[in-house]
Amino acid sequence: MPIEASCHGGETVFEVTEAPSSVTRCTCTLCAKRGALWAYYTPAQFRLLSPAENVATYLWGSRTIKHHFCASCGCGTYSESPDWSTGKPDFDNPKVAVNVRLFDDFDLEAVPVNMIDGKNLW
């Protein structure tokens, strides 16, 4: 069942095909400052429902990850990146990380939180 998410002001809205079974807390400097919890999807499982011009993008470091945020309220919404599960960027298998804190009508306490030590990994 699809689950919808929106930023604070409702200008940026997206949906994913299903609720996550777990979420990830990354300790890298960007994720820590954003306060996001992430769930990962394929591009086919993600759909932006609001106009693309409502979304702004931040590129940092290697510039391989597009960190998106609402151009109006500033909420960190989702990121697009290659798959990094092997430790190297796999551009043939992109991922979309969505900020689960933006999910509407979702019980965040019901799913486990995994931690990635991004502060020390990259």
ZATORLO-19001 format. One record per residue: x, y, z of N, C-alpha, C, O in turn; chain; residue number from 1. Coordinates in steps of 0.001 Angstrom, whole numbers. Each point is the difference from the previous one (the first is absolute). Layout:
BEGIN
+---------+---------+---------+---------+---------+---------+---------+---------+---------+---------+---------+---------+--------+-----+
!    n_px !    n_py !    n_pz !   ca_px !   ca_py !   ca_pz !    c_px !    c_py !    c_pz !    o_px !    o_py !    o_pz ! cadena ! num !
+---------+---------+---------+---------+---------+---------+---------+---------+---------+---------+---------+---------+--------+-----+
!       X !       Y !       Z !       X !       Y !       Z !       X !       Y !       Z !       X !       Y !       Z !      A ! NUM !
...
+---------+---------+---------+---------+---------+---------+---------+---------+---------+---------+---------+---------+--------+-----+
END
This chain:
BEGIN
+---------+---------+---------+---------+---------+---------+---------+---------+---------+---------+---------+---------+--------+-----+
!    n_px !    n_py !    n_pz !   ca_px !   ca_py !   ca_pz !    c_px !    c_py !    c_pz !    o_px !    o_py !    o_pz ! cadena ! num !
+---------+---------+---------+---------+---------+---------+---------+---------+---------+---------+---------+---------+--------+-----+
!     840 !   -1178 !       0 !    -840 !    1178 !       0 !     888 !    1247 !       0 !     883 !     114 !     850 !      A !   1 !
!   -1089 !     807 !   -1767 !     825 !    1213 !     -63 !    -132 !     831 !    1278 !   -1035 !       9 !     667 !      A !   2 !
!    2124 !     682 !    -361 !       2 !     905 !    1137 !     491 !    1360 !    -494 !     982 !      87 !    -737 !      A !   3 !
!   -1669 !     955 !    1149 !     293 !    1357 !    -459 !     795 !     758 !    1062 !    -120 !    -256 !    1198 !      A !   4 !
!     935 !    1193 !   -1676 !     805 !     840 !     883 !     -74 !    1442 !    -487 !    -214 !     259 !   -1185 !      A !   5 !
!     391 !     662 !    2103 !     -12 !    1413 !    -385 !     909 !     795 !     923 !     246 !    -379 !    1145 !      A !   6 !
!     243 !    1482 !   -1670 !     825 !     900 !     786 !    -890 !     771 !     976 !   -1216 !    -187 !      10 !      A !   7 !
!    1807 !    1036 !     793 !    -745 !     760 !    1004 !   -1084 !     868 !    -620 !   -1121 !      46 !     506 !      A !   8 !
!    1439 !     635 !   -1583 !    -957 !     904 !    -633 !    -903 !    -645 !   -1031 !    -919 !     646 !    -503 !      A !   9 !
!    1163 !   -1917 !     175 !    -824 !    -700 !    -971 !     314 !     320 !   -1449 !    -749 !    -398 !    -892 !      A !  10 !
!    1833 !    1106 !     639 !     378 !     356 !   -1379 !     670 !   -1157 !    -733 !     -99 !    -110 !   -1222 !      A !  11 !
!     785 !    -757 !    1977 !     663 !   -1163 !    -581 !    -688 !   -1250 !     531 !     -47 !    -232 !    1208 !      A !  12 !
!    -482 !    -565 !   -2121 !    -743 !   -1208 !     357 !     509 !   -1142 !    -868 !     223 !     168 !   -1199 !      A !  13 !
!     -43 !   -1330 !    1817 !     411 !   -1180 !    -748 !    -636 !   -1221 !     619 !    -555 !      65 !    1097 !      A !  14 !
!     638 !   -1195 !   -1812 !    -489 !   -1255 !     548 !     957 !   -1119 !    -348 !     754 !      70 !    -970 !      A !  15 !
!    -807 !   -1102 !    1790 !     752 !   -1229 !    -245 !    -999 !   -1148 !     -25 !   -1112 !     127 !     512 !      A !  16 !
!    1505 !   -1234 !   -1103 !    -932 !   -1099 !    -230 !    -429 !    -724 !    1271 !   -1074 !    -600 !      42 !      A !  17 !
!    1916 !     656 !    1001 !    -322 !    -726 !    1229 !     746 !     604 !    1179 !    1003 !     694 !    -165 !      A !  18 !
!   -1512 !    -972 !    1349 !     660 !     457 !    1223 !    1290 !    -798 !     196 !      67 !   -1168 !    -384 !      A !  19 !
!     939 !    1777 !     968 !    1252 !    -725 !     228 !    -124 !    -965 !    1177 !    -786 !     222 !     921 !      A !  20 !
!    1576 !   -1298 !    -967 !      33 !    -941 !    1123 !    1027 !     432 !    1043 !     -26 !    -478 !    1134 !      A !  21 !
!     929 !    1382 !   -1514 !     969 !     598 !     916 !     432 !    1334 !    -589 !    -259 !     287 !   -1169 !      A !  22 !
!     914 !     522 !    1983 !     529 !    1284 !    -462 !    1453 !     111 !     438 !     469 !    -756 !     850 !      A !  23 !
!     230 !    1711 !   -1446 !    1423 !     171 !     279 !     281 !    1394 !     523 !    -493 !     997 !    -527 !      A !  24 !
!    1297 !    -953 !    1574 !     518 !    1269 !     511 !    1477 !      35 !    -356 !     770 !    -855 !     438 !      A !  25 !
!    -378 !    1837 !   -1227 !    1390 !     170 !    -406 !     618 !    1101 !     849 !    -635 !    1018 !     276 !      A !  26 !
!    1886 !   -1234 !     138 !     674 !     978 !     855 !     925 !     944 !    -766 !     748 !     756 !     621 !      A !  27 !
!    -781 !    -782 !   -1963 !     846 !     933 !    -744 !    -437 !    1428 !     334 !   -1088 !     215 !     534 !      A !  28 !
!    1925 !     732 !    -845 !    -295 !    1376 !     393 !   -1284 !     535 !    -613 !    -739 !     722 !     669 !      A !  29 !
!     456 !   -1053 !   -1917 !   -1221 !     504 !    -628 !   -1243 !    -635 !     623 !    -930 !     710 !     383 !      A !  30 !
!     905 !   -2021 !    -280 !   -1181 !    -670 !     557 !    -226 !     396 !    1458 !   -1138 !     205 !     421 !      A !  31 !
!    2210 !     -99 !     337 !    -138 !     385 !    1403 !    -602 !    1397 !     126 !    -855 !     233 !     854 !      A !  32 !
!    1297 !     690 !   -1695 !    -535 !    1361 !      64 !   -1433 !      81 !    -525 !    -772 !     854 !     437 !      A !  33 !
!     414 !   -1734 !   -1369 !   -1369 !     -23 !    -525 !    -966 !    -668 !     970 !   -1186 !     328 !      22 !      A !  34 !
!    1692 !   -1266 !     782 !    -858 !    -732 !     917 !    -914 !    -994 !    -694 !   -1064 !    -341 !     518 !      A !  35 !
!    1472 !    -119 !   -1676 !    -843 !    -894 !    -791 !     164 !   -1448 !     428 !    1043 !    -399 !     518 !      A !  36 !
!   -2087 !    -373 !    -743 !      40 !   -1462 !      44 !    -350 !    -465 !   -1398 !    -962 !     486 !    -596 !      A !  37 !
!    1737 !   -1430 !      64 !    -108 !    -357 !   -1418 !    -593 !   -1377 !    -225 !     241 !    -933 !     766 !      A !  38 !
!   -1024 !     825 !   -1834 !    -441 !   -1282 !    -548 !     405 !      17 !   -1472 !     -36 !    1045 !    -650 !      A !  39 !
!     419 !   -2201 !     136 !     583 !     -75 !   -1336 !    -918 !    -722 !    -975 !    -598 !   -1028 !     317 !      A !  40 !
!     507 !    1599 !   -1517 !    -887 !    -510 !   -1038 !     700 !      58 !   -1354 !     993 !     709 !    -167 !      A !  41 !
!   -1518 !   -1458 !    -789 !     450 !     131 !   -1376 !    -752 !    1192 !    -605 !   -1043 !     393 !     524 !      A !  42 !
!    1549 !     182 !   -1605 !    -730 !    1097 !    -642 !   -1435 !    -382 !    -404 !    -890 !     850 !      21 !      A !  43 !
!     663 !   -2108 !    -382 !   -1348 !    -435 !    -378 !    -960 !     -12 !    1188 !   -1216 !      42 !    -182 !      A !  44 !
!    1758 !     -99 !    1387 !    -827 !     -25 !    1207 !    -285 !    1398 !     553 !    -708 !     131 !     998 !      A !  45 !
!    1237 !     893 !   -1619 !    -112 !    1384 !     463 !    -703 !     838 !   -1058 !     219 !    -182 !   -1197 !      A !  46 !
!   -1073 !    1110 !    1652 !    -646 !     907 !    -947 !    -156 !    1370 !     639 !    -603 !     138 !    1064 !      A !  47 !
!    1156 !     874 !   -1726 !    -180 !    1385 !     423 !   -1382 !     442 !    -455 !    -316 !     -78 !   -1187 !      A !  48 !
!    -511 !     541 !    2117 !   -1366 !     389 !    -328 !    -157 !    1500 !    -201 !    -981 !     443 !    -597 !      A !  49 !
!    1913 !     328 !    1076 !     -56 !    1452 !    -163 !     883 !     413 !   -1173 !     805 !    -801 !    -475 !      A !  50 !
!    -943 !    2035 !       1 !     839 !     453 !   -1123 !    1488 !     -48 !     352 !     393 !     318 !    1122 !      A !  51 !
!     415 !    -713 !   -2081 !    1448 !    -112 !     216 !     619 !    1327 !     422 !    1008 !      11 !     707 !      A !  52 !
!   -1587 !    1098 !   -1126 !     567 !    1304 !     376 !    -178 !     313 !    1490 !     581 !     968 !     492 !      A !  53 !
!   -1362 !   -1759 !     228 !    -146 !     177 !    1447 !    1158 !    -619 !     772 !      97 !     154 !    1217 !      A !  54 !
!     781 !    -854 !   -1932 !    1109 !    -716 !     610 !    1314 !     675 !    -370 !     246 !     304 !   -1167 !      A !  55 !
!     598 !     -71 !    2176 !    1352 !     516 !    -226 !     981 !   -1141 !     293 !    -348 !    -970 !     673 !      A !  56 !
!    1562 !    1097 !   -1180 !     977 !   -1086 !     121 !    1332 !     522 !     510 !     474 !    1061 !    -405 !      A !  57 !
!     117 !   -1838 !    1307 !    1320 !     290 !     542 !     935 !   -1143 !    -389 !    -291 !   -1167 !     263 !      A !  58 !
!    1411 !    1510 !    -890 !    1035 !    -975 !    -349 !    1228 !     300 !     851 !     429 !    1151 !      87 !      A !  59 !
!     130 !   -2166 !     532 !    1133 !     196 !     890 !    1094 !   -1002 !    -327 !    -277 !   -1063 !    -556 !      A !  60 !
!    1493 !    1385 !     890 !    1117 !    -927 !    -125 !     156 !    -566 !   -1393 !     340 !     727 !    -933 !      A !  61 !
!    -585 !   -2027 !     782 !     179 !    -694 !   -1273 !   -1037 !     392 !   -1047 !     153 !    -325 !   -1177 !      A !  62 !
!   -1191 !    1012 !    1593 !   -1072 !     470 !    -872 !    -735 !   -1150 !    -681 !    -616 !     189 !   -1049 !      A !  63 !
!     678 !   -1385 !    1645 !    -694 !   -1154 !    -560 !   -1373 !    -207 !     632 !    -806 !    -779 !    -508 !      A !  64 !
!     539 !    1468 !    1608 !   -1284 !    -141 !     686 !    -744 !    1325 !     -78 !     538 !    1046 !     363 !      A !  65 !
!   -1765 !   -1097 !    -835 !    -852 !    1188 !     -77 !    -863 !      32 !    1250 !    -922 !    -801 !     148 !      A !  66 !
!    1225 !    1726 !     745 !    -768 !     160 !    1234 !   -1074 !    1047 !    -269 !     313 !    1171 !    -214 !      A !  67 !
!   -1572 !   -1586 !     225 !   -1104 !     900 !    -320 !    -650 !     538 !    1266 !     -17 !    -650 !    1046 !      A !  68 !
!    -512 !    1850 !   -1177 !    -732 !     633 !    1094 !   -1067 !     898 !    -591 !      74 !     384 !   -1167 !      A !  69 !
!   -1067 !     -51 !    1978 !   -1076 !     858 !    -481 !     553 !    1408 !    -207 !     627 !     567 !     895 !      A !  70 !
!    -862 !     -13 !   -2070 !     486 !    1339 !    -332 !    -742 !    1073 !     794 !     456 !    1142 !      61 !      A !  71 !
!   -1581 !   -1485 !     541 !    -785 !     973 !     753 !     293 !     -60 !    1502 !     381 !    1013 !     587 !      A !  72 !
!    -548 !   -2176 !      45 !     160 !     -80 !    1460 !    1358 !    -529 !     432 !     365 !     149 !    1166 !      A !  73 !
!     398 !    -764 !   -2071 !    1345 !    -462 !     307 !     112 !   -1405 !     552 !    1117 !    -450 !     259 !      A !  74 !
!   -2212 !    -267 !     -65 !      69 !   -1363 !     528 !     789 !    -908 !    -937 !    -218 !      11 !   -1212 !      A !  75 !
!    1133 !    -795 !    1776 !     704 !   -1017 !    -771 !    -976 !   -1102 !    -362 !    -582 !    -614 !     894 !      A !  76 !
!     384 !     345 !   -2170 !   -1063 !    -889 !    -447 !     492 !   -1376 !    -466 !    -431 !   -1026 !     528 !      A !  77 !
!    1329 !    1007 !   -1513 !     497 !   -1266 !    -531 !    1340 !     234 !    -672 !     370 !    1133 !    -310 !      A !  78 !
!     344 !   -2216 !      91 !    1290 !      53 !    -679 !      47 !   -1070 !   -1075 !    -592 !   -1069 !     148 !      A !  79 !
!    1299 !    1362 !   -1227 !     198 !    -961 !   -1087 !    1484 !    -311 !     -82 !     835 !     905 !     -11 !      A !  80 !
!    -513 !   -2189 !     -47 !    1406 !    -380 !     -37 !     171 !   -1341 !    -688 !    -965 !    -737 !    -200 !      A !  81 !
!    2205 !     427 !    -160 !     271 !   -1363 !    -453 !    -118 !    -933 !    1207 !      19 !     458 !    1142 !      A !  82 !
!    -138 !   -1747 !   -1390 !       1 !    -981 !    1084 !    1428 !    -107 !     538 !     948 !    -163 !    -769 !      A !  83 !
!    -802 !     254 !    2084 !    1318 !     -53 !     633 !     187 !   -1275 !     815 !     943 !     -85 !     788 !      A !  84 !
!   -1812 !    -907 !    -955 !      41 !   -1181 !     867 !    1305 !    -792 !    -101 !     340 !    -741 !     923 !      A !  85 !
!     388 !     884 !   -2022 !    1278 !    -712 !    -145 !    1188 !     872 !     422 !    1146 !    -444 !     -59 !      A !  86 !
!   -1414 !    1664 !     478 !    1076 !     912 !     370 !     461 !     887 !   -1143 !     769 !     939 !     206 !      A !  87 !
!   -1241 !   -1238 !   -1416 !     319 !     797 !   -1180 !   -1312 !     450 !    -628 !   -1013 !    -685 !     140 !      A !  88 !
!    1011 !    1827 !    -831 !   -1256 !     453 !    -617 !    -398 !    -872 !   -1187 !     779 !    -192 !    -933 !      A !  89 !
!   -2002 !    -331 !     984 !    -558 !    -789 !   -1101 !   -1053 !     873 !    -679 !   -1153 !      44 !     429 !      A !  90 !
!    1560 !     645 !   -1486 !    -880 !     933 !    -704 !   -1091 !    -709 !    -803 !    -973 !     627 !    -418 !      A !  91 !
!    1135 !   -1932 !     203 !   -1016 !    -759 !    -725 !   -1193 !    -376 !     887 !   -1044 !    -423 !    -495 !      A !  92 !
!    1215 !     582 !    1797 !   -1060 !    -340 !     952 !    -220 !    1157 !     970 !     377 !     -90 !    1169 !      A !  93 !
!    -981 !    1171 !   -1644 !    -195 !    1162 !     870 !   -1003 !    -279 !    1118 !    -853 !    -882 !    -104 !      A !  94 !
!     985 !    1660 !    1171 !    -888 !     -94 !    1151 !    -589 !    1374 !     301 !     590 !    1032 !    -317 !      A !  95 !
!   -1747 !   -1045 !     926 !    -615 !    1220 !     502 !    -168 !    -194 !    1496 !    -694 !    -913 !     447 !      A !  96 !
!    1330 !    1771 !     310 !    -146 !     -13 !    1457 !   -1019 !    1069 !     360 !     157 !    1164 !    -370 !      A !  97 !
!   -1191 !   -1554 !    1085 !   -1038 !     960 !     370 !      42 !     237 !    1504 !     268 !    -913 !     781 !      A !  98 !
!    -536 !    2147 !    -393 !     -21 !     372 !    1408 !   -1323 !    -477 !     606 !   -1050 !     603 !    -226 !      A !  99 !
!    1113 !   -1672 !     983 !   -1187 !    -634 !     562 !    -718 !     918 !     994 !   -1191 !    -180 !     253 !      A ! 100 !
!    1888 !    1142 !     301 !    -646 !     932 !     932 !   -1094 !     813 !    -696 !    -833 !     613 !     668 !      A ! 101 !
!     828 !    -604 !   -1998 !   -1008 !     752 !    -742 !   -1214 !    -839 !    -380 !    -962 !     537 !    -549 !      A ! 102 !
!     980 !   -1842 !     826 !   -1134 !    -848 !    -345 !   -1244 !     447 !     762 !      50 !     265 !    1201 !      A ! 103 !
!   -1155 !    -188 !   -1918 !   -1281 !     311 !     617 !    -610 !   -1300 !     523 !      62 !   -1028 !    -674 !      A ! 104 !
!    -644 !    1068 !    1856 !    -699 !   -1164 !     562 !     880 !   -1253 !      36 !    -391 !   -1055 !    -501 !      A ! 105 !
!    1566 !    1178 !    1089 !     930 !   -1120 !     115 !     504 !     -69 !    1431 !     418 !    1010 !     567 !      A ! 106 !
!    -457 !   -2193 !      14 !     461 !    -200 !    1368 !    1490 !    -308 !      -9 !     394 !   -1158 !    -140 !      A ! 107 !
!     422 !    2171 !     287 !    1446 !    -149 !     -48 !     519 !    -868 !    1148 !    1033 !    -656 !    -138 !      A ! 108 !
!   -1734 !     648 !    1253 !     423 !    -808 !    1146 !    -150 !   -1504 !    -256 !     557 !    -811 !     739 !      A ! 109 !
!   -1296 !     442 !   -1770 !    -282 !   -1414 !    -281 !    1088 !    -684 !    -823 !     -69 !   -1211 !    -209 !      A ! 110 !
!    1070 !    1953 !    -263 !    1051 !    -605 !    -828 !    1364 !     175 !     671 !     247 !    1014 !     653 !      A ! 111 !
!     628 !   -1992 !    -813 !    1338 !     128 !     575 !     828 !    1056 !    -734 !    -192 !     253 !   -1190 !      A ! 112 !
!    1118 !     353 !    1934 !     912 !    1001 !    -551 !    1406 !    -595 !     -24 !     541 !    -375 !    1040 !      A ! 113 !
!      47 !     291 !   -2233 !    1374 !    -465 !    -161 !     907 !    1216 !    -102 !    -421 !    1039 !    -510 !      A ! 114 !
!    1646 !   -1147 !     981 !     921 !    1126 !     -76 !    1131 !    -303 !    -971 !     549 !   -1102 !     -18 !      A ! 115 !
!    -211 !    2102 !    -789 !    1188 !     -32 !    -853 !     960 !    1034 !     562 !    -376 !    1156 !     198 !      A ! 116 !
!    1599 !   -1558 !      56 !     999 !     912 !     556 !     633 !     828 !   -1116 !    1202 !     -93 !    -251 !      A ! 117 !
!   -2018 !     895 !    -409 !     473 !     836 !   -1100 !    1043 !    1006 !     409 !     798 !     433 !    -831 !      A ! 118 !
!    -781 !     -50 !    2091 !     997 !     948 !     492 !    1417 !    -537 !    -176 !     936 !     755 !    -260 !      A ! 119 !
!    -795 !   -2070 !     406 !    1324 !    -619 !    -103 !     223 !    -779 !   -1293 !    1126 !    -401 !    -290 !      A ! 120 !
!   -2189 !     183 !    -490 !     148 !    -766 !   -1241 !     380 !     872 !   -1198 !     739 !    -444 !    -878 !      A ! 121 !
!   -1233 !    1669 !     838 !     292 !     856 !   -1139 !     188 !    1413 !     409 !     255 !     858 !    -845 !      A ! 122 !
+---------+---------+---------+---------+---------+---------+---------+---------+---------+---------+---------+---------+--------+-----+
END
